[in-house]
Amino acid sequence: MKRTPIISGEGILNLIPQRLPIVMVDSFCGIEDDCSYSGLTVTDDNIFCQEGKLQEAGIIEHIAQSAAARIGYIYLQKNEPVPLGFIGSVDKLTLHRLPETGQKLSTEITVIQEVFDITLVSACVSTTEGVIAECRMKIFLDKK
């Protein structure tokens, strides 16, 4: 399903702590229930691209930043400072294929469980050709 971004370009930097060249989300399409939606167009100058393909580390970082964009959006809506988040674990990672430059990643983050400052999410990353990666990720928030 194609979603329309509600935040893109420089606006993404308000949602996530990363800065170039490590920014791995270029659009945020909002939240519906327990799911949030984000995207990234893979470019040749991406720090995680090799030989025209986004590598596994780049896909994992994209998932983490997609989860961070969700949290950032929620906190901005409440007019509260956006907390830093840290990856606690990545589990059940299935990588079907590496996306090529020029492809647009569409990522769905689903909250499975939230306990205090720990969130467990499920992620599904797709292109127009289908699912490329899936995993679960545990994220710790530092609300200092």
PyMOL commands that set and color helices and strands:
alter all, ss='L'
color gray80, all
select helices_A, chain A and resi 9-14+56-77
alter helices_A, ss='H'
color red, helices_A
select strands_A, chain A and resi 7-8+27-32+35-41+49-50+53-54+84-95+104-115+118-127+130-142
alter strands_A, ss='S'
color yellow, strands_A
deselect
rebuild
show_as cartoon
